[in-house]
Structures are given as C-alpha cells and as structure tokens.
C-alpha cells in the first residue's frame, strides 16, 4: 500500500482512485459503452463526459462520494461492492 502526495492530490498505488477498474468491469458487464454510461450519469445530474470516464477507469481522475453513490445506483450494487477489492486490501 503506497500513498504519495502529488500536486493534484493524493495517489494510492499511483492512481487517483481505487475503483476505476471496477467501474470499467461493471460497465462492460452491463454492455455499456463509455457514451452510454455518460448518458446514464446525466439522468442523475452528473455530467461526466466520455473522456473523463475513460480517465476515471484508468485511475487518472478522482471519484467523488456522490459519483460513487450514483455508480452504485446505476450498476445496482452497493458502494461496498464497488470498494470490495480495496477494502480487502487494507484489512
């Protein structure tokens, strides 16, 4: 577990979020393109364009708490489910 300070925020294992790959996994599992997911997010008043979603999935963009909540709603899973791998890692 490595946390380092960067100009644009803290990084954990050289990433700005811990669930980007999980978001991509659920997006693909649900048959959604980046554009499709962006449109679904807009229904919850979240404007995250395709290129920002791509950065998010790669760990190059921070995910806010309210974004996490909306992702869990869209994928019909709990926030703990989305964070499960990270939670196991820090036990």
N, C-alpha and C positions, 0 to 999 in steps of 0.2 A: 504494500500500500504506500504509494508515494504521492505526497501533496506538495506542489510547488507554487510559489507566488509568481504571477505574471502581470504584465501591465494591464491587461483587460480582465483580470480576475484570477481566481484560484483554479489550478488544474489538478485533477486526480488522475494518476497514471497517464499523464499527458493529454487528458481530454477535459473539455469544459462541462461535460455531463456524464452520468454513469448509465444512462438508459437509451442512448441513441440507437445502438444495435438492436435493442429490444423493440423499440418503436418500429424500426425497419422490418423486423421479423413479423410483428403483428400486422403491419401494413400489407406485407406480401401475403401473409396467411389469409387475410381478408380480401385479397385480389384487388387491392387499391394501388393506383399509380400515385406518384407524388402530387400530381394535379388533382386527382380525386380526393386525396386526404386534405389538401389545401382547401378544397371546396367544402368538405365536411366541417372543417375547423371554422370556416366563415359562418356556418349555421349557428355556431356558439359565440359569435362576435370576436373570433380570433383571426387576425389577418396574418397568416404565416405563408408567404409565397413559396413556390416550389423550390427555389434555390436555397432559401433559408431552411426548409425541411431537409434538404439534402445535407446541409452543413450540420444540422441538428443530429441527423442519423450518423454522421461521421464523427460526432463528438466535438465539433468545432463551433458549437453555439450552445449557450446556456439555455436550460429549460426552466421556466418559472413554475412556481407551485400551481398557479391557476391553469397553465398549459398542461401540466401533469394530470390535473383533475379532468380536463377535457379529453385528453388522450385516453384515460381510463374509461370515460363515458362512451367514447366512440368505439373502442375495442371491446366494451362490455366486460371489463376486468377491473379488479381493484387496483389502487395505486401500489399496494404492497406486491401484487403480482408483477407489475411493471418493474418494481425495485427489487424483486426477489434475489436475483443473482448478486447484486450489490450487498443486500442485507446478509446473505450467506457469507460473503467475502469478509465482512467486518466483524463477524461473530468470533 
